[in-house]
Amino acid sequence: MSRKKSLSKDREEEIIQMLKTRFEQHKTYFKQVEWPEIEEKLKANPKKLQVLNEMKETGGEPNLLSYDAKTNEFTFCDFSKESPKGRRSLCYDREALESRKKFKPRNNALDLASEIGIEILDEEQYRELQQLGEFDTKTSSWLKTPEEIRELGGAIFGDFRFGRVFIYHNGAESYYGARGFRGFLKV
């Protein structure tokens, strides 16, 4: 799961308080849930708190994205204004990384997401996030790429420009200082 050892109780409480503050700032988006429900699930899942901490440490600013009443799952997502700083300059996946002969990036988005314990947003989740604000106005974020696109050597990414969300494609082996990825975690 996460790359770090288990959190101290004090650190767990800091993460919970940070998430509570963010939840309360955006409570109008989540009228069907109350904070005590979320806190109870978080306290019952210390490994998930560890992952949320790692999301924060890599610049993601995790916050609640959605709640699924059928599964009773809360989805936390990176709400940083721009693609998280600690997750930029990455090609899309291991295959893309290994295909580069020169100037390889330090890692790839899918492997780093797995190390942290999160999954990369897909296009639908990215558009859902963009309904809650304007994200990636100066950066872009890799998105979970459909297999048929990946098989042809491509990968998709999104950003927000000119008042709208754009989804593009690029070679999966490409990487840029302004492109990272956003992840999510279900609790």
Secondary structure, 3 states (H helix, E strand, C coil): CCCCCCCCHHHHHHHHHHHHHHHHHCHHHCCCCCHHHHHHHHHCCHHHHHHHHHHHHCCCCEEEEEEECCCCEEEEEECCCCCCHHHCCCECCHHHHHHCCCCCCCCEHHHHHHHHCCEECCHHHHHHHHCCCCCCCCCEEEECCCHHHHCCCEEEEEEEECCEEEEEEEECCCCCCCEEECEEEEC
